[in-house]
Amino acid sequence: MSTTNSNKPSKYKSLNSIPELSPDTDTDTDIETQHQDDIANDSDTTLASATLLNPHSQACSSSPKSQRQLGAERNDRTESLFTWLRWGVVIFMQFVIIILLLPTSGLMELEDLGLKRKWDGMAMTETGGDVNGLYVPTKHKYTLLMPDEEKFVPNMTDDSNRMEIRKNWDMLMPLGSGSVEIKDYQSYPFIGLPITDDPIRNGSLFEASWTHALHCLYYTVDSYHMLTVSNGTRFGFDGKRNDYHAAHCFEYLRNQILCMSDMTLEGSQSVLNSTGDGQAHMCRDRSEAIEWIESKRVDDIQSIVGP
């Protein structure tokens, strides 16, 4: 034992100076209490005496976990808990991101997940699309626009093929001639009021813009044809002059063209080694649009002239 420890005063001069314990005394309790006091006094002799008197004390002192060990275990459990929580949040957020990206990938729509997409007319509507979100196109087609004069332009020397040409124009229209019924139109802030002057149809009627424009274009074609073959004495459709209808159609077509502002760059020849004057355009899938219109039609009339 070192010199420093040998100079310390010993609590007991000899083993005979240790007080005898009464049989009625709780030996283990008193010795443990004495042991704790001796540890507090940092007495080597006391530690040795306590060990000699109670051989179980060393096992008892080493059996319970120290405060430092308990604290370390609590910290480990807390850190483990937070690690699981952190990874749980990360996995959950990744799942949410994947769900939100599925509609844009085309693999799944929000409606498939029981969710309803909030329509933002300004941000989500393409050029020439329905700003109310009632019809949202899903397909487009790379198309060579080719002229077909024999099918859609009448003979300018007489009116012998006038009705045949009109029939070809009729077939460009969907069933119902572009008129649709939107019963809950008041739920859509950017839709106009229903058509009220249709002589043969009733209900909350609206018309697809492209069928309206097609009607106006045919009115121009037919009027020019009739004025040509009659030397200016007959007009299109019913043969009567209708300056209001003519002005309406001219302005409607002008606005349509400027609104769409088709930016296809046309050259002197077509691409893909095709013949004729066709130019490559990116077009909406008209069959898809027709399918939607016909699903909301009010009749099966298919007429370019209209009621």
Buried (B, 14 or more C-beta within 10 A) or exposed (E): EEEEEEEEEBEBEEEEEEEEEEEEEEEEEEBBEBBEEBEEEEBBBBBEBBBEBBEEBEEEBEEEEEEEEEEEEEEEEEEEEEEEEEEEEEEEEEEEEEEEEBBEEEEEEBEEEEEEEEBEBEEEBEEBBBBBBBBBBEEEEEBBBEEEEEEBBBBEEEBEBBEEBBEBBBEBBBBBBBBBBBEEBEEBEEBEEBEEEBEEBEBBBBBBBBBBBBBBBBBBBBBBBBBBBEEEEBBBBEEEEBEEBBEEBEEBBEEBEEEEEEEEEEEEEBEEEEEEEBBBBEBBBBEBBBEBBBEBBBEEBBBBBBE
